[in-house]
Amino acid sequence: MPDNHIIIIGAGPAGLMASQILAEKGFKVQIFEQNKASGRKFLVAGNGGFNLTHSEELEFFIEKYDAPEIREIVKGFDNKKVVDWLSDLGITTYVGSSGKIFPTKNFKPIQVLKAWLDRLEQLGVVIHYEHTFIDFDENFVTLKHKENELKVDYSKLILAMGGGSWKKTGSDAKWIEILKSKNIEITPLESANSGYNTDSKFHQLQGQYLKNIKVSFEGNDKIGEVVFTKYGIEGSPIYYLNRFTRKHDFPLIINIDLKPNLLEAEILEQLNGTEKISQVLKRKLKLSTTALNLLKTLDKETYTNIEILSKLIKKFPIEILSYRPIDEVISTSGGVSFSELNDKLELNKFPNVFCAGEMIDWEAPTGGYLLQACFSTGFWVANEISK
C-alpha cells in the first residue's frame, strides 16, 4: 500500500473526487479548504435543480466542451461512470425530460454531499477547514489558519480551487496571482454561462419568458427558453452562445427565431390575408404574449410590412452589449492554460503539482456539463498519480 502524502487544496467536486479515488487506492489524503464546509458551490448548483450530468450519448456529449484536452478527460470518466459512482454512494438518479440527470426526489443536494463526505471519512480522508492557500514551492504548501501560517509538506499537491464566479461560495480566484508570480500562464477569467446586457428598449420586457424559441449567432443555435430581465436576457440558449460570442467584440447581434417549426414563407402566407396583423400573430401563428410584446418594440412601418415582419419573426435581432459581472454568473472561462500542463494535468514548471476543476482553461454550457468536467478532471489527476 502506498504511503505517499497527498495534499489537495479545495473541497469542491474536483478535489473531493480526486481524494476519493486516491484514498480508495491506499493513499493518505488531506484536503485543505478555506470555507467552514465542503462543496459550497456544489450545493449552490442544486438551487435550480441538482443537475449532476447529462444522459446524452458520449459522441455528442463531449462536443459541448471547447477544448480538445477536456474532451479526452471527460471520456476517461464519462456521464455513465458518474451515474455508477453515484449509485455506489447509494444515490439513485433519474433522467429528466431534457436529458439532464438528477438525484431522485428523495435526495436533496445536502444529502448527496453528506453521502459523499461520509464515504471519504470511511476511507480516511481528512478535511481541514478554514485553511487559506497562500503559496507553494517544490516541497511545501503554505496555508493560513486563523492567525497562524503553516507549511505542509507533500509528495503530490492537487490544486482544485475553482474559477472566479460566486465568490461567496469560495471561488474567489485569489490563486491567480500566486500562480502568475511563478510564471504560470493564466488565460484571463471571463464570465461564462452568463446573461447578456442588452439595448435598453428590451428592458420593458423584464420578467417575461419566451419558450420554445431558437437563439442563434453566426451559425450556432440552441432551442430553449429565455427570460428578459431588468438589464437584458438570460437562459440556457443564451449561455450556450457565450463561447461563440466571446471571440468577438461587443456590441453584437444575436437572433431569436420565434417560430422554429415554421418556414418564413409559411408565416408570410398566414399574414398575407385580410385579417389584422395582430390577430394573425395571436390566433393563427399562436405567438405568445411575450413574443407579441417583443414585436411591439418595432416601429409602426416595420410592424405593418408583412414581408419584413415575416423575416423578423424568424430572425429577430437583439443587440447585446456585454456579459454580466463575473460574480453573478454560473461559471468562468479562462484559467490555467493547457500549455502549462502535461497530459497528467501536472504543471510543467512544478512536477508533482496538479490542477483540476474549473481553475483550468475550459468552458462548457449548463446542463450537467460543468459538474461532469469537474468530476472528470479530479478522477483523471488521481488516476494519473496512482499509476
C-alpha positions as a Python dict, from the first residue, in 0.01 Angstrom:
ca = {
    (1, 'M'): (0, 0, 0),
    (2, 'P'): (149, 336, -99),
    (3, 'D'): (232, 580, 181),
    (4, 'N'): (259, 890, -37),
    (5, 'H'): (125, 1203, 126),
    (6, 'I'): (-130, 1374, -98),
    (7, 'I'): (-240, 1730, -27),
    (8, 'I'): (-546, 1870, -204),
    (9, 'I'): (-640, 2238, -195),
    (10, 'G'): (-1015, 2282, -233),
    (11, 'A'): (-1309, 2070, -119),
    (12, 'G'): (-1524, 2121, -426),
    (13, 'P'): (-1629, 1843, -667),
    (14, 'A'): (-1289, 1811, -838),
    (15, 'G'): (-1094, 1797, -512),
    (16, 'L'): (-1338, 1561, -345),
    (17, 'M'): (-1337, 1326, -644),
    (18, 'A'): (-957, 1319, -655),
    (19, 'S'): (-947, 1245, -282),
    (20, 'Q'): (-1188, 953, -311),
    (21, 'I'): (-1005, 783, -599),
    (22, 'L'): (-667, 821, -430),
    (23, 'A'): (-792, 706, -89),
    (24, 'E'): (-951, 400, -247),
    (25, 'K'): (-608, 314, -385),
    (26, 'G'): (-446, 340, -45),
    (27, 'F'): (-301, 691, -49),
    (28, 'K'): (-304, 915, 257),
    (29, 'V'): (-507, 1219, 159),
    (30, 'Q'): (-560, 1553, 330),
    (31, 'I'): (-782, 1829, 192),
    (32, 'F'): (-743, 2192, 294),
    (33, 'E'): (-1050, 2411, 237),
    (34, 'Q'): (-1080, 2783, 306),
    (35, 'N'): (-1453, 2769, 386),
    (36, 'K'): (-1612, 2629, 700),
    (37, 'A'): (-1772, 2348, 497),
    (38, 'S'): (-1719, 2142, 182),
    (39, 'G'): (-1889, 2179, -152),
    (40, 'R'): (-2036, 2527, -115),
    (41, 'K'): (-2061, 2588, -490),
    (42, 'F'): (-2161, 2225, -544),
    (43, 'L'): (-2466, 2290, -325),
    (44, 'V'): (-2544, 2623, -492),
    (45, 'A'): (-2566, 2430, -820),
    (46, 'G'): (-2861, 2250, -663),
    (47, 'N'): (-3068, 2566, -617),
    (48, 'G'): (-3226, 2538, -960),
    (49, 'G'): (-3247, 2157, -965),
    (50, 'F'): (-2945, 1942, -880),
    (51, 'N'): (-2832, 1859, -1234),
    (52, 'L'): (-2524, 1635, -1190),
    (53, 'T'): (-2458, 1531, -1550),
    (54, 'H'): (-2641, 1465, -1878),
    (55, 'S'): (-2763, 1146, -2045),
    (56, 'E'): (-2651, 1249, -2395),
    (57, 'E'): (-2454, 993, -2596),
    (58, 'L'): (-2083, 1048, -2538),
    (59, 'E'): (-2014, 1137, -2902),
    (60, 'F'): (-2242, 1440, -2872),
    (61, 'F'): (-2177, 1499, -2502),
    (62, 'I'): (-1810, 1584, -2548),
    (63, 'E'): (-1885, 1832, -2827),
    (64, 'K'): (-2022, 2066, -2560),
    (65, 'Y'): (-1666, 2132, -2438),
    (66, 'D'): (-1448, 2387, -2610),
    (67, 'A'): (-1101, 2236, -2559),
    (68, 'P'): (-987, 1902, -2708),
    (69, 'E'): (-797, 1826, -2387),
    (70, 'I'): (-1107, 1844, -2168),
    (71, 'R'): (-1299, 1628, -2415),
    (72, 'E'): (-1044, 1348, -2373),
    (73, 'I'): (-1053, 1386, -1995),
    (74, 'V'): (-1434, 1360, -1987),
    (75, 'K'): (-1412, 1041, -2193),
    (76, 'G'): (-1197, 894, -1914),
    (77, 'F'): (-1472, 939, -1654),
    (78, 'D'): (-1789, 993, -1852),
    (79, 'N'): (-2155, 1054, -1770),
    (80, 'K'): (-2234, 684, -1733),
    (81, 'K'): (-1948, 643, -1487),
    (82, 'V'): (-2080, 937, -1286),
    (83, 'V'): (-2418, 762, -1257),
    (84, 'D'): (-2242, 440, -1149),
    (85, 'W'): (-2037, 634, -894),
    (86, 'L'): (-2349, 797, -751),
    (87, 'S'): (-2519, 457, -731),
    (88, 'D'): (-2220, 326, -535),
    (89, 'L'): (-2273, 610, -288),
    (90, 'G'): (-2634, 499, -254),
    (91, 'I'): (-2770, 787, -461),
    (92, 'T'): (-3035, 688, -714),
    (93, 'T'): (-3082, 904, -1023),
    (94, 'Y'): (-3331, 969, -1300),
    (95, 'V'): (-3322, 1130, -1644),
    (96, 'G'): (-3535, 1442, -1679),
    (97, 'S'): (-3734, 1532, -1990),
    (98, 'S'): (-3444, 1739, -2125),
    (99, 'G'): (-3194, 1456, -2079),
    (100, 'K'): (-3041, 1605, -1764),
    (101, 'I'): (-2958, 1362, -1485),
    (102, 'F'): (-3076, 1439, -1131),
    (103, 'P'): (-3080, 1257, -798),
    (104, 'T'): (-3424, 1106, -737),
    (105, 'K'): (-3663, 1330, -542),
    (106, 'N'): (-3585, 1164, -208),
    (107, 'F'): (-3229, 1301, -222),
    (108, 'K'): (-3170, 1668, -156),
    (109, 'P'): (-2834, 1824, -257),
    (110, 'I'): (-2711, 1828, 104),
    (111, 'Q'): (-2788, 1455, 133),
    (112, 'V'): (-2583, 1379, -179),
    (113, 'L'): (-2291, 1575, -36),
    (114, 'K'): (-2325, 1408, 304),
    (115, 'A'): (-2320, 1061, 147),
    (116, 'W'): (-2002, 1158, -36),
    (117, 'L'): (-1833, 1306, 271),
    (118, 'D'): (-1930, 1001, 478),
    (119, 'R'): (-1759, 780, 220),
    (120, 'L'): (-1445, 994, 231),
    (121, 'E'): (-1440, 974, 610),
    (122, 'Q'): (-1467, 595, 589),
    (123, 'L'): (-1171, 597, 352),
    (124, 'G'): (-962, 801, 595),
    (125, 'V'): (-962, 1130, 403),
    (126, 'V'): (-905, 1420, 643),
    (127, 'I'): (-1055, 1761, 562),
    (128, 'H'): (-917, 2072, 731),
    (129, 'Y'): (-1148, 2373, 716),
    (130, 'E'): (-1070, 2746, 735),
    (131, 'H'): (-727, 2698, 578),
    (132, 'T'): (-647, 2954, 309),
    (133, 'F'): (-396, 2880, 33),
    (134, 'I'): (-106, 3128, 48),
    (135, 'D'): (180, 2980, -158),
    (136, 'F'): (363, 2666, -261),
    (137, 'D'): (704, 2551, -377),
    (138, 'E'): (855, 2217, -483),
    (139, 'N'): (821, 2068, -133),
    (140, 'F'): (572, 2262, 75),
    (141, 'V'): (234, 2432, 52),
    (142, 'T'): (180, 2737, 274),
    (143, 'L'): (-160, 2791, 436),
    (144, 'K'): (-315, 3037, 675),
    (145, 'H'): (-543, 2910, 953),
    (146, 'K'): (-698, 3192, 1155),
    (147, 'E'): (-393, 3396, 1258),
    (148, 'N'): (-138, 3123, 1206),
    (149, 'E'): (65, 3042, 896),
    (150, 'L'): (175, 2683, 844),
    (151, 'K'): (381, 2490, 593),
    (152, 'V'): (273, 2141, 498),
    (153, 'D'): (498, 1905, 305),
    (154, 'Y'): (359, 1692, 24),
    (155, 'S'): (459, 1422, -219),
    (156, 'K'): (184, 1530, -460),
    (157, 'L'): (-14, 1854, -448),
    (158, 'I'): (-351, 1892, -623),
    (159, 'L'): (-485, 2243, -676),
    (160, 'A'): (-864, 2240, -718),
    (161, 'M'): (-968, 2591, -620),
    (162, 'G'): (-1240, 2667, -872),
    (163, 'G'): (-1297, 2961, -1104),
    (164, 'G'): (-1399, 3315, -1018),
    (165, 'S'): (-1779, 3322, -1007),
    (166, 'W'): (-1998, 3328, -695),
    (167, 'K'): (-1723, 3448, -460),
    (168, 'K'): (-1948, 3388, -159),
    (169, 'T'): (-1903, 3014, -219),
    (170, 'G'): (-1523, 3043, -201),
    (171, 'S'): (-1450, 3067, -574),
    (172, 'D'): (-1257, 3391, -539),
    (173, 'A'): (-973, 3314, -787),
    (174, 'K'): (-712, 3456, -549),
    (175, 'W'): (-485, 3172, -662),
    (176, 'I'): (-431, 3350, -995),
    (177, 'E'): (-176, 3600, -865),
    (178, 'I'): (10, 3324, -681),
    (179, 'L'): (47, 3115, -995),
    (180, 'K'): (126, 3417, -1212),
    (181, 'S'): (412, 3504, -977),
    (182, 'K'): (562, 3166, -1069),
    (183, 'N'): (540, 3246, -1443),
    (184, 'I'): (248, 3011, -1499),
    (185, 'E'): (35, 3134, -1788),
    (186, 'I'): (-322, 3211, -1691),
    (187, 'T'): (-588, 3286, -1953),
    (188, 'P'): (-783, 3582, -1809),
    (189, 'L'): (-1109, 3481, -1643),
    (190, 'E'): (-1428, 3594, -1817),
    (191, 'S'): (-1796, 3548, -1744),
    (192, 'A'): (-1932, 3218, -1878),
    (193, 'N'): (-2286, 3082, -1873),
    (194, 'S'): (-2375, 3447, -1844),
    (195, 'G'): (-2672, 3657, -1938),
    (196, 'Y'): (-2622, 3947, -2175),
    (197, 'N'): (-2679, 4315, -2111),
    (198, 'T'): (-2894, 4442, -2398),
    (199, 'D'): (-3018, 4758, -2559),
    (200, 'S'): (-3246, 4938, -2311),
    (201, 'K'): (-3556, 4908, -2534),
    (202, 'F'): (-3585, 4543, -2427),
    (203, 'H'): (-3580, 4624, -2053),
    (204, 'Q'): (-3955, 4691, -2059),
    (205, 'L'): (-3999, 4315, -2109),
    (206, 'Q'): (-3848, 4239, -1767),
    (207, 'G'): (-3980, 3915, -1616),
    (208, 'Q'): (-4133, 3786, -1942),
    (209, 'Y'): (-4039, 3444, -2087),
    (210, 'L'): (-4003, 3321, -2443),
    (211, 'K'): (-4045, 2943, -2467),
    (212, 'N'): (-3967, 2701, -2750),
    (213, 'I'): (-3766, 2958, -2942),
    (214, 'K'): (-3428, 2927, -3116),
    (215, 'V'): (-3143, 3167, -3042),
    (216, 'S'): (-2858, 3194, -3292),
    (217, 'F'): (-2527, 3365, -3357),
    (218, 'E'): (-2315, 3309, -3668),
    (219, 'G'): (-2443, 2959, -3743),
    (220, 'N'): (-2451, 2842, -3381),
    (221, 'D'): (-2800, 2794, -3244),
    (222, 'K'): (-2989, 2649, -2949),
    (223, 'I'): (-3358, 2586, -2887),
    (224, 'G'): (-3499, 2652, -2542),
    (225, 'E'): (-3636, 2918, -2312),
    (226, 'V'): (-3513, 3269, -2235),
    (227, 'V'): (-3625, 3537, -1993),
    (228, 'F'): (-3593, 3913, -2025),
    (229, 'T'): (-3452, 4091, -1720),
    (230, 'K'): (-3407, 4447, -1598),
    (231, 'Y'): (-3067, 4451, -1771),
    (232, 'G'): (-3107, 4214, -2065),
    (233, 'I'): (-3164, 3847, -2135),
    (234, 'E'): (-3088, 3514, -1963),
    (235, 'G'): (-3148, 3143, -2024),
    (236, 'S'): (-2984, 2820, -2131),
    (237, 'P'): (-2972, 2905, -2505),
    (238, 'I'): (-2809, 3238, -2414),
    (239, 'Y'): (-2545, 3068, -2203),
    (240, 'Y'): (-2474, 2826, -2487),
    (241, 'L'): (-2384, 3116, -2718),
    (242, 'N'): (-2132, 3266, -2474),
    (243, 'R'): (-1829, 3081, -2603),
    (244, 'F'): (-1910, 3180, -2963),
    (245, 'T'): (-1969, 3548, -2892),
    (246, 'R'): (-1653, 3553, -2678),
    (247, 'K'): (-1439, 3558, -2992),
    (248, 'H'): (-1587, 3897, -3094),
    (249, 'D'): (-1606, 4249, -2959),
    (250, 'F'): (-1932, 4392, -2828),
    (251, 'P'): (-2181, 4523, -2929),
    (252, 'L'): (-2308, 4219, -3120),
    (253, 'I'): (-2636, 4097, -3266),
    (254, 'I'): (-2791, 3764, -3170),
    (255, 'N'): (-3112, 3649, -3335),
    (256, 'I'): (-3427, 3487, -3200),
    (257, 'D'): (-3648, 3262, -3412),
    (258, 'L'): (-3992, 3297, -3258),
    (259, 'K'): (-4141, 3010, -3464),
    (260, 'P'): (-3868, 2749, -3522),
    (261, 'N'): (-4117, 2498, -3667),
    (262, 'L'): (-4244, 2727, -3942),
    (263, 'L'): (-4073, 2849, -4257),
    (264, 'E'): (-4064, 3220, -4335),
    (265, 'A'): (-4281, 3156, -4642),
    (266, 'E'): (-4545, 2985, -4427),
    (267, 'I'): (-4553, 3281, -4190),
    (268, 'L'): (-4582, 3526, -4479),
    (269, 'E'): (-4869, 3323, -4625),
    (270, 'Q'): (-5059, 3347, -4295),
    (271, 'L'): (-5000, 3722, -4275),
    (272, 'N'): (-5095, 3782, -4637),
    (273, 'G'): (-5470, 3797, -4584),
    (274, 'T'): (-5745, 4033, -4485),
    (275, 'E'): (-5722, 3984, -4110),
    (276, 'K'): (-5545, 4234, -3890),
    (277, 'I'): (-5178, 4155, -3837),
    (278, 'S'): (-5223, 4144, -3460),
    (279, 'Q'): (-5500, 3884, -3493),
    (280, 'V'): (-5295, 3663, -3726),
    (281, 'L'): (-4998, 3676, -3492),
    (282, 'K'): (-5210, 3580, -3195),
    (283, 'R'): (-5465, 3337, -3337),
    (284, 'K'): (-5308, 3177, -3644),
    (285, 'L'): (-4938, 3188, -3559),
    (286, 'K'): (-5019, 3147, -3188),
    (287, 'L'): (-4733, 3370, -3077),
    (288, 'S'): (-4701, 3405, -2700),
    (289, 'T'): (-4779, 3728, -2521),
    (290, 'T'): (-4406, 3787, -2473),
    (291, 'A'): (-4336, 3732, -2844),
    (292, 'L'): (-4613, 3979, -2929),
    (293, 'N'): (-4468, 4232, -2685),
    (294, 'L'): (-4125, 4184, -2840),
    (295, 'L'): (-4264, 4256, -3187),
    (296, 'K'): (-4432, 4570, -3048),
    (297, 'T'): (-4084, 4715, -2990),
    (298, 'L'): (-4066, 4755, -3368),
    (299, 'D'): (-4163, 5084, -3528),
    (300, 'K'): (-4503, 5102, -3699),
    (301, 'E'): (-4362, 5099, -4052),
    (302, 'T'): (-4169, 4777, -3988),
    (303, 'Y'): (-4451, 4609, -3796),
    (304, 'T'): (-4703, 4669, -4075),
    (305, 'N'): (-4477, 4546, -4357),
    (306, 'I'): (-4565, 4176, -4367),
    (307, 'E'): (-4255, 4077, -4570),
    (308, 'I'): (-4021, 4237, -4318),
    (309, 'L'): (-4229, 4117, -4024),
    (310, 'S'): (-4213, 3756, -4150),
    (311, 'K'): (-3834, 3780, -4166),
    (312, 'L'): (-3817, 3926, -3815),
    (313, 'I'): (-4037, 3655, -3666),
    (314, 'K'): (-3775, 3408, -3793),
    (315, 'K'): (-3476, 3627, -3714),
    (316, 'F'): (-3547, 3893, -3453),
    (317, 'P'): (-3227, 4089, -3377),
    (318, 'I'): (-3126, 4155, -3016),
    (319, 'E'): (-2832, 4387, -2967),
    (320, 'I'): (-2612, 4259, -2683),
    (321, 'L'): (-2369, 4496, -2514),
    (322, 'S'): (-2171, 4285, -2264),
    (323, 'Y'): (-2169, 3986, -2031),
    (324, 'R'): (-2288, 4013, -1673),
    (325, 'P'): (-2026, 4068, -1399),
    (326, 'I'): (-1821, 3758, -1312),
    (327, 'D'): (-1950, 3736, -956),
    (328, 'E'): (-2310, 3699, -1081),
    (329, 'V'): (-2256, 3428, -1339),
    (330, 'I'): (-2265, 3050, -1315),
    (331, 'S'): (-1906, 2981, -1421),
    (332, 'T'): (-1597, 3138, -1572),
    (333, 'S'): (-1392, 3075, -1882),
    (334, 'G'): (-1014, 3105, -1866),
    (335, 'G'): (-775, 2975, -1603),
    (336, 'V'): (-453, 2772, -1610),
    (337, 'S'): (-361, 2726, -1975),
    (338, 'F'): (-336, 2368, -2100),
    (339, 'S'): (5, 2466, -2240),
    (340, 'E'): (125, 2487, -1877),
    (341, 'L'): (10, 2130, -1805),
    (342, 'N'): (127, 1791, -1926),
    (343, 'D'): (-106, 1505, -2015),
    (344, 'K'): (-141, 1423, -1644),
    (345, 'L'): (-264, 1780, -1569),
    (346, 'E'): (67, 1829, -1387),
    (347, 'L'): (232, 2172, -1401),
    (348, 'N'): (532, 2165, -1635),
    (349, 'K'): (721, 2409, -1412),
    (350, 'F'): (634, 2221, -1090),
    (351, 'P'): (645, 1843, -1117),
    (352, 'N'): (418, 1680, -855),
    (353, 'V'): (176, 1975, -860),
    (354, 'F'): (-150, 1911, -1046),
    (355, 'C'): (-455, 2119, -1137),
    (356, 'A'): (-818, 2006, -1153),
    (357, 'G'): (-1165, 2150, -1199),
    (358, 'E'): (-1277, 2494, -1309),
    (359, 'M'): (-940, 2660, -1247),
    (360, 'I'): (-820, 2505, -1577),
    (361, 'D'): (-894, 2689, -1901),
    (362, 'W'): (-1200, 2510, -2043),
    (363, 'E'): (-1560, 2607, -2099),
    (364, 'A'): (-1894, 2424, -2120),
    (365, 'P'): (-2264, 2513, -2105),
    (366, 'T'): (-2503, 2440, -1821),
    (367, 'G'): (-2698, 2116, -1825),
    (368, 'G'): (-2466, 1891, -1623),
    (369, 'Y'): (-2155, 1953, -1832),
    (370, 'L'): (-1981, 2177, -1577),
    (371, 'L'): (-2002, 1936, -1283),
    (372, 'Q'): (-1918, 1647, -1514),
    (373, 'A'): (-1588, 1805, -1614),
    (374, 'C'): (-1503, 1881, -1251),
    (375, 'F'): (-1566, 1516, -1159),
    (376, 'S'): (-1368, 1402, -1463),
    (377, 'T'): (-1061, 1619, -1401),
    (378, 'G'): (-1050, 1509, -1037),
    (379, 'F'): (-1067, 1146, -1146),
    (380, 'W'): (-806, 1200, -1419),
    (381, 'V'): (-547, 1355, -1186),
    (382, 'A'): (-600, 1088, -919),
    (383, 'N'): (-574, 809, -1174),
    (384, 'E'): (-253, 953, -1318),
    (385, 'I'): (-96, 991, -971),
    (386, 'S'): (-186, 633, -879),
    (387, 'K'): (-27, 478, -1189),
}
